[in-house]
Amino acid sequence: MTTAGATAREHAEDYFRGWNAGDAEALRGLFDPQVSFRGPMGVADGPDECVAGLFGMREGFLEEVVVEKLLVDGDEVVTWFEMRTRLDGVDPFPVVNRMHVGPDGIDRIRVVFDPRPLLG
């Protein structure tokens, strides 16, 4: 079991729902105090940095993320989603997110995508 009895799948679903909805407090509540994020365009450690990174994308260019596939293996969740932006000339592009959910919430997020569309 994970935080408040939620499953890894529920954590992942709540993560994407909170991100799309712009609900920083809901997101922060999903994270382990030692959460780490690593991706092609940044790193973040701790809940505050992770939330700031997610909301920096929302404010800067992100329109929404559309989850296409969510796969669960125990406490590991792999999500394939489409990132849709407000940037002219940038088509939606695929992103893979792998997260681990421990007893205190999401404690590790690794993201892979081709950043060239964003680098123009």
N, C-alpha and C positions, 0 to 999 in steps of 0.2 A: 504494500500500500504506500501511497505517497501522501503529500500534504492534504490534510483534512479528508482523507479517504478517497481522493480523486485518483483515477488511473492515469497512466502515461498518455493514453489517447485523449482523455478529457483535458489534461494539461495542454497538450498540443492544440486541440480545438479551441480552448479558451485563449491561448496565446495568439492565434490568428484572428479570432473574433475581437479580442481587445485591441490588437494592432489596427485592424480595419476601422474599428469604432472610435479610435482615439482615446481609449480609456487607460490612462497611465497608471492609475491606482490599481486597477484590475491586473494589469501586466505585472506591476511591481510585486503584487501579492503571489504571483506564480513562481517567482524566482527564489532559489536558494540564496542565502547571503553571500555565498562564494561563487555565484554563477560567473562563467566566462563565455565570451563570444569571440569567435575568430572567423573572419571572412576576407574576401579578396580586396575589400576597400576599407577595412578597419578592424580594430580590436576593442573590446570593452570588458571590464572586470567589475563585478558587483551589480546589484539591481539598478542603482541610479544611473550608472554609465550605460547599461543595456537599454534602459528605457529612453535615455537621452539619444542614443544612436538610432533607435527605431523611430522616434518622433522627429529627429533631424531629417530622416528620409521623408517622412510624411509632410513636413513643412517645406522641404526643398523641392521634391519632384514626384513623390509617390502618390498615385491616385488610389490604388488598392492592390491587394494581393488576392489571387483566386486559387484556392487549393484544388489541385486536380487529383492528387493521390496522396493518401496518408497510410503508411505502413508501420505496424507496431510489432516489436520483438521484445517482450518483457518490458524493461524500463527504457528502451531505446525507441525513438520514433523518427522515421525518415519521411519527409514531406516533399513532394514535387509540386511546386506552385508556379503560377505565372505572375510576374511583376508588371503591373500596368502603371505607366507614368503619365504626367502632364506635360512632358517635354515634346516639343515639335520634332517630328521626324524619328522618334524612338518608338519602335513597335514593342508590344509586350514581349517579354523574354522569360525563358525558364530559369528557375532557381531550385536548388536542392538544399534542404535544411535537415540537419541531423541533430537531434537533441537527446540528452539523457535526463531522466527524471529520477532524482534520488528521494530519500525520505523527507527532505525539507523543500522539495520543489525542483524546478528545472535548474540543473547545475552546470550544464555544458551545452553550448550551441555552436555548431560548425556549419558554415554556409559555403556553397560552391556555385559560382555562375561566371559567365563570360562578361567582364566589366566593360568591354569595348563600346557597347551601345551608350553607356553613361559617360564615357570619356570623349565621345564625339570626334 
